Amino acid sequence: MAGLNVLISGVGIAGPATAFFLAKAGANVTVVERAPEPRTGGQNVDVRGHGLTVIRRMGLEETVRSKTTHEKGLKFVDAQNVSRAEFPIDDGQGFTSDIEIMRGDLGLILYEATRDNVRYLFGESVKSISEKSEKVEVDFENGSPTMSFDVIVAADGWASTTRRLAFDPKTTHDCLNDLGQWAAWFRIPHKESDSDWARWYNAPGKRMILLRPDNAHVTRASLWAMPSDDHMDSVARKGIAEQKAHWKQLFHDAGWEAKRVVGVMEQANDFYMQKIAQVNLPHWSSGRTVLIGDAGYCPSPITGMGTTAALVGAYILAGELAQKPKDIFKAFQMYEDRMKPFIKTAQKLAPGAPSMANPQTQWGIQILHWFLGFIAWSGILKWMGPSFNPPATGIELPDYTFA
């Protein structure tokens, strides 16, 4: 594999993870990232099943565990903050995995593990892609010279710009499966009422507030809504101040700790909002460009499988390229063949999700609490398994040799 030149677009989870294994196999790896430095924000993410196996094969398990949020589990609470159902951390079948870590913390760990063997270009992004007979020429947005690569890996998220540049628009036009939900994430100051448990509160009108612990003694807040119209698309295109104003109006009467949350949201410097959606494509490669993580098969945040899918995908893509450096198209095909059964289960949603977990009325919320209370009391969640949480070990993970 020595001499294979690879460009990776995106410094999130999938990008640095792919870079880790490719560089270990001897490839010359360049990673571009639009942001001026590694992103440190983001929400809590889970590392489950094969995702943890990949972290172990990187030799990073101890480092990752040292940065976990120590979340004890998830409580569903009512407007008086009374717990209606509790799901403690367990073996990965529950709502909280063994490893809960901030997305930014995990991304930084992967960046630090690769920075000495990988070339990083921050403040840069792909402008155009031109396929040649045996190379791909790439022009950049912010002044970097035109470069040629053997492979381009798009790891720049579910709204991937690299995917748009490399793929036929007819292929990608309907790739987004809109789940009808939006979310906004940001940090708020910690209060004594914020414990090591995550707290989920439903408000009428298909609204939800989730508060989760952080290892930096702040609280991670997220607002979730299922609006009946498509107005949120236009809100997402506005400035941050206008977005915050919209979410404040949407949740001002939600009850529970809504006033506290939206009251400090205006000062949050890490606020961002996002459509909750999945990415479904017939193929994950076009020419010499291949998709990884959310760019190719975003499961959506509500599955808890995005990070695990990204790590597993990175490992398998790099492993196949390491085995077939002179036949990258065969490597791409083997990557898809191995990963697609896993992604099929990773993208599986709980019955009725996300609508079932976000009732329209107070009566619906009471029914949800009764149902969840029964599930928690009976322990039925374990034997219902994939009906609530997709398995994180749905394929056999190959044992590749990279060195």
Legacy VTK file of the C-alpha trace (Angstrom):
# vtk DataFile Version 3.0
C-alpha trace
ASCII
DATASET POLYDATA
POINTS 403 float
0.000 0.000 0.000
3.046 2.245 0.280
2.748 5.172 -2.101
-1.058 5.180 -2.271
-2.140 8.803 -2.004
-5.434 9.324 -0.187
-7.427 12.478 0.490
-9.953 12.404 3.332
-12.524 15.176 3.617
-13.700 15.752 7.179
-12.177 15.708 10.671
-14.986 14.183 12.679
-14.921 10.539 13.738
-14.883 8.610 10.450
-12.160 10.740 8.825
-9.388 10.435 11.451
-10.322 6.787 12.117
-9.864 5.948 8.440
-6.638 7.969 8.379
-5.335 5.987 11.380
-5.512 2.626 9.638
-4.500 3.844 6.174
-1.401 5.562 7.536
-0.559 2.432 9.536
-0.705 0.478 6.281
1.753 2.875 4.644
-0.526 5.178 2.655
0.196 8.873 2.235
-2.862 10.487 3.820
-4.015 14.099 3.637
-7.081 15.231 5.598
-8.886 18.506 4.876
-11.299 20.177 7.267
-13.351 23.322 6.709
-13.053 24.361 10.367
-9.865 26.168 11.452
-9.045 23.500 14.055
-10.378 20.181 15.365
-14.010 20.526 16.404
-14.470 20.173 20.147
-18.246 20.612 20.361
-21.076 18.232 19.648
-23.302 15.883 21.550
-22.779 12.717 23.567
-22.079 9.706 21.365
-22.114 5.968 22.049
-19.378 3.452 21.304
-20.919 -0.015 21.167
-20.041 -3.563 20.136
-17.717 -3.638 17.146
-17.082 0.091 17.607
-15.330 -0.718 20.869
-13.463 -3.564 19.161
-12.086 -1.083 16.622
-11.038 1.295 19.411
-9.241 -1.610 21.087
-7.436 -2.531 17.863
-6.265 1.076 17.694
-4.849 0.737 21.207
-6.982 3.661 22.378
-9.457 2.055 24.766
-7.804 3.350 27.933
-7.611 6.894 26.540
-11.238 6.820 25.402
-12.466 5.488 28.743
-10.614 8.263 30.560
-12.785 10.815 28.718
-16.206 9.230 29.179
-19.072 11.240 30.682
-19.747 8.592 33.387
-23.436 8.709 32.535
-25.289 6.205 34.740
-28.309 5.749 32.530
-31.451 7.466 31.275
-34.475 8.669 33.265
-37.788 9.644 31.714
-39.217 12.426 33.877
-42.468 14.374 34.070
-43.019 18.114 34.506
-42.404 17.813 38.282
-39.074 16.043 37.593
-40.489 12.775 38.948
-38.852 9.766 37.338
-41.371 7.642 35.430
-38.915 5.075 34.039
-35.211 4.430 34.574
-32.817 2.545 32.312
-29.343 2.147 33.852
-26.212 1.511 31.830
-25.849 -2.124 30.816
-24.348 -4.313 28.108
-25.317 -2.142 25.169
-28.962 -3.168 24.867
-30.152 -0.114 26.783
-30.325 3.588 25.998
-26.897 4.307 27.526
-23.886 2.349 26.283
-20.833 1.254 28.241
-18.890 4.128 26.648
-20.596 7.525 26.469
-18.193 10.225 25.309
-18.488 13.703 23.865
-18.164 13.682 20.090
-15.508 16.390 20.255
-13.470 14.444 22.827
-13.462 11.288 20.712
-12.600 13.264 17.586
-9.693 14.933 19.381
-8.369 11.573 20.606
-8.388 10.252 17.033
-6.755 13.419 15.735
-3.989 13.247 18.350
-3.413 9.584 17.454
-2.871 10.452 13.771
-1.362 13.936 13.619
2.244 12.676 13.445
1.579 10.334 10.491
-1.114 12.245 8.598
-1.080 15.650 6.894
-3.923 17.846 8.143
-5.100 20.965 6.295
-7.472 22.988 8.458
-9.495 25.881 7.106
-9.691 24.109 3.754
-12.294 22.153 1.785
-12.769 20.459 -1.560
-13.921 22.777 -4.349
-13.937 20.472 -7.365
-13.041 16.918 -8.331
-11.775 15.905 -11.777
-11.425 12.215 -12.574
-8.412 11.277 -14.713
-7.482 7.839 -16.018
-5.664 6.713 -12.879
-5.869 9.738 -10.575
-8.263 12.325 -9.219
-7.358 15.983 -9.396
-8.730 18.115 -6.574
-9.022 21.889 -6.393
-9.514 23.522 -3.003
-11.576 26.463 -1.801
-9.002 28.442 0.156
-5.762 28.586 -1.765
-4.158 25.162 -1.415
-2.608 24.076 -4.745
-4.296 21.517 -6.970
-3.359 17.987 -5.883
-3.699 14.507 -7.374
-4.838 11.465 -5.389
-5.502 7.796 -5.939
-8.513 7.779 -3.596
-10.841 10.359 -2.084
-12.691 9.448 1.104
-15.744 11.594 1.849
-16.181 11.753 5.624
-17.870 15.147 5.801
-21.249 14.250 7.287
-24.774 13.513 6.110
-24.918 16.732 4.063
-21.556 15.887 2.440
-20.261 18.435 -0.079
-17.730 15.919 -1.380
-20.551 13.472 -2.129
-22.365 16.143 -4.115
-19.231 16.893 -6.162
-18.338 13.268 -6.915
-21.696 11.556 -7.403
-24.311 11.803 -10.126
-27.089 14.095 -8.832
-29.651 11.511 -9.940
-28.094 9.037 -7.517
-28.030 11.389 -4.530
-31.220 13.396 -5.131
-33.439 11.254 -2.900
-30.772 9.785 -0.625
-32.023 11.606 2.487
-34.718 9.840 4.498
-36.238 12.726 6.471
-37.589 11.397 9.780
-39.653 14.522 10.425
-37.676 15.634 13.464
-35.218 18.432 14.233
-32.801 18.885 17.120
-30.652 21.648 18.571
-27.599 20.983 20.765
-25.680 23.263 23.136
-24.052 23.416 26.573
-25.629 25.005 29.637
-24.211 25.653 33.146
-24.390 22.711 35.519
-26.887 22.803 38.415
-27.193 20.618 41.491
-30.340 19.061 40.017
-28.197 17.749 37.129
-26.964 14.331 38.207
-24.967 11.612 36.469
-28.196 10.444 34.880
-29.481 11.706 31.559
-33.030 13.099 31.862
-35.608 12.957 29.055
-38.690 15.158 29.297
-41.626 15.104 26.880
-43.850 18.142 26.373
-47.117 18.215 24.404
-46.803 19.112 20.757
-44.171 16.468 19.958
-41.461 18.343 21.849
-38.699 16.883 23.970
-35.821 18.138 26.140
-32.813 15.966 26.915
-30.218 16.910 29.546
-27.052 14.831 29.781
-23.906 14.957 31.951
-20.508 15.996 30.660
-17.067 15.278 32.088
-16.310 19.045 32.043
-18.920 19.784 34.753
-21.372 21.346 32.346
-24.671 19.953 31.129
-25.346 19.035 27.528
-28.803 20.164 26.493
-30.730 19.274 23.379
-34.160 20.333 22.181
-36.139 18.047 19.875
-39.237 18.877 17.873
-41.443 17.345 15.199
-43.097 20.374 13.536
-46.163 19.820 11.394
-44.813 22.000 8.564
-41.499 22.384 6.744
-40.674 25.783 8.229
-37.580 24.409 9.980
-35.705 24.075 6.691
-35.857 27.822 6.213
-34.918 28.409 9.870
-31.810 26.254 9.407
-30.650 28.517 6.589
-30.791 31.628 8.798
-28.190 32.972 11.212
-27.543 31.467 14.636
-29.352 34.294 16.452
-32.515 33.746 14.395
-32.292 29.998 14.898
-32.042 30.432 18.669
-35.006 32.820 18.660
-37.107 30.245 16.838
-36.238 27.458 19.263
-36.912 29.763 22.212
-40.363 30.530 20.888
-40.992 26.859 20.215
-40.153 25.814 23.801
-41.063 28.827 25.939
-44.188 27.092 27.309
-42.886 23.506 27.373
-42.694 23.268 31.184
-40.211 21.360 33.361
-36.783 23.054 32.951
-37.574 24.641 29.588
-37.249 28.232 30.858
-33.833 27.475 32.301
-32.641 25.804 29.107
-33.842 28.372 26.585
-32.905 31.191 28.948
-29.194 30.358 28.706
-29.309 29.107 25.132
-28.792 32.639 23.810
-25.307 32.742 25.399
-24.291 29.298 24.147
-21.377 29.539 21.709
-21.628 25.932 20.561
-25.279 25.946 19.438
-26.177 24.098 16.268
-29.351 22.599 14.825
-29.808 19.677 12.505
-32.460 17.742 10.641
-32.851 14.187 11.928
-32.478 11.988 8.878
-30.896 8.875 7.467
-28.779 8.542 4.318
-29.649 5.708 1.954
-27.665 5.213 -1.254
-27.509 2.300 -3.724
-23.706 2.536 -3.818
-21.046 4.167 -1.640
-18.473 4.877 -4.330
-18.297 6.818 -7.577
-15.088 6.520 -9.552
-12.238 6.957 -7.108
-14.380 8.629 -4.418
-15.812 6.532 -1.589
-18.173 7.495 1.230
-17.635 6.714 4.893
-19.739 7.267 8.012
-22.679 9.666 7.886
-21.782 10.773 4.343
-22.645 7.302 3.084
-25.032 5.729 5.576
-26.037 8.040 8.413
-28.242 5.996 10.773
-29.496 9.222 12.495
-28.785 10.245 16.111
-31.859 8.439 17.409
-30.363 5.005 16.704
-27.243 5.571 18.824
-25.282 3.754 16.103
-23.682 6.586 14.116
-20.292 6.521 15.850
-20.072 2.737 15.876
-20.982 2.606 12.173
-18.321 5.225 11.403
-15.606 3.341 13.295
-16.486 -0.019 11.785
-16.724 1.486 8.298
-13.337 3.160 8.689
-11.719 -0.098 9.774
-13.225 -2.174 6.965
-12.590 0.381 4.198
-8.956 0.782 5.262
-8.577 -2.974 5.643
-9.866 -3.707 2.152
-7.682 -0.982 0.613
-4.674 -2.378 2.488
-5.371 -5.810 0.986
-6.011 -4.523 -2.556
-4.045 -1.273 -3.030
-3.677 -1.929 -6.775
-7.383 -2.628 -7.287
-9.204 0.071 -5.365
-12.496 -0.598 -7.139
-12.487 -4.196 -5.909
-11.623 -2.872 -2.439
-14.585 -0.492 -2.608
-16.890 -3.356 -3.579
-15.656 -5.589 -0.762
-16.121 -2.705 1.687
-19.750 -2.358 0.610
-20.380 -6.093 0.638
-19.071 -6.433 4.190
-20.692 -3.290 5.577
-24.180 -3.272 4.082
-25.640 -6.000 6.333
-24.294 -4.102 9.337
-25.742 -0.776 8.145
-29.099 -2.403 7.480
-29.355 -3.284 11.177
-27.725 -0.029 12.335
-30.398 2.002 10.552
-33.269 -0.022 11.987
-35.545 2.177 14.087
-37.669 1.201 17.051
-41.315 0.634 16.076
-43.027 3.955 15.438
-39.850 5.989 15.983
-39.407 8.858 16.290
-43.094 9.753 16.515
-43.976 7.182 19.195
-41.382 8.677 21.566
-42.752 12.200 21.009
-46.501 12.203 21.704
-48.711 15.087 20.608
-50.874 15.244 23.760
-50.446 15.028 27.518
-52.555 11.873 27.471
-50.148 10.377 24.936
-47.216 11.280 27.188
-48.874 9.518 30.120
-49.334 6.391 27.998
-45.668 6.572 26.962
-44.600 6.840 30.601
-46.766 3.885 31.563
-45.344 1.817 28.710
-41.716 2.740 29.512
-42.301 2.113 33.213
-43.517 -1.389 32.392
-40.516 -2.002 30.118
-38.094 -0.841 32.836
-39.830 -2.869 35.571
-40.103 -6.075 33.556
-36.624 -6.048 32.006
-38.288 -6.815 28.704
-35.888 -4.488 26.859
-33.166 -7.131 26.863
-35.120 -9.838 25.102
-36.838 -7.424 22.701
-33.285 -6.527 21.618
-33.202 -5.144 18.052
-36.801 -3.928 18.289
-35.479 -1.100 20.468
-31.735 -0.995 19.793
-30.019 -2.440 16.722
-27.206 -4.894 17.444
-23.721 -3.378 17.342
-22.099 -6.657 16.290
-24.228 -7.580 13.281
-21.322 -8.809 11.101
-18.067 -10.690 11.517
-15.279 -8.152 11.920
-12.244 -9.198 9.827
-8.800 -9.286 11.404
-6.823 -7.128 8.953
-3.061 -6.681 8.962
-2.029 -3.041 8.454
1.637 -2.885 9.388
LINES 1 404
403 0 1 2 3 4 5 6 7 8 9 10 11 12 13 14 15 16 17 18 19 20 21 22 23 24 25 26 27 28 29 30 31 32 33 34 35 36 37 38 39 40 41 42 43 44 45 46 47 48 49 50 51 52 53 54 55 56 57 58 59 60 61 62 63 64 65 66 67 68 69 70 71 72 73 74 75 76 77 78 79 80 81 82 83 84 85 86 87 88 89 90 91 92 93 94 95 96 97 98 99 100 101 102 103 104 105 106 107 108 109 110 111 112 113 114 115 116 117 118 119 120 121 122 123 124 125 126 127 128 129 130 131 132 133 134 135 136 137 138 139 140 141 142 143 144 145 146 147 148 149 150 151 152 153 154 155 156 157 158 159 160 161 162 163 164 165 166 167 168 169 170 171 172 173 174 175 176 177 178 179 180 181 182 183 184 185 186 187 188 189 190 191 192 193 194 195 196 197 198 199 200 201 202 203 204 205 206 207 208 209 210 211 212 213 214 215 216 217 218 219 220 221 222 223 224 225 226 227 228 229 230 231 232 233 234 235 236 237 238 239 240 241 242 243 244 245 246 247 248 249 250 251 252 253 254 255 256 257 258 259 260 261 262 263 264 265 266 267 268 269 270 271 272 273 274 275 276 277 278 279 280 281 282 283 284 285 286 287 288 289 290 291 292 293 294 295 296 297 298 299 300 301 302 303 304 305 306 307 308 309 310 311 312 313 314 315 316 317 318 319 320 321 322 323 324 325 326 327 328 329 330 331 332 333 334 335 336 337 338 339 340 341 342 343 344 345 346 347 348 349 350 351 352 353 354 355 356 357 358 359 360 361 362 363 364 365 366 367 368 369 370 371 372 373 374 375 376 377 378 379 380 381 382 383 384 385 386 387 388 389 390 391 392 393 394 395 396 397 398 399 400 401 402
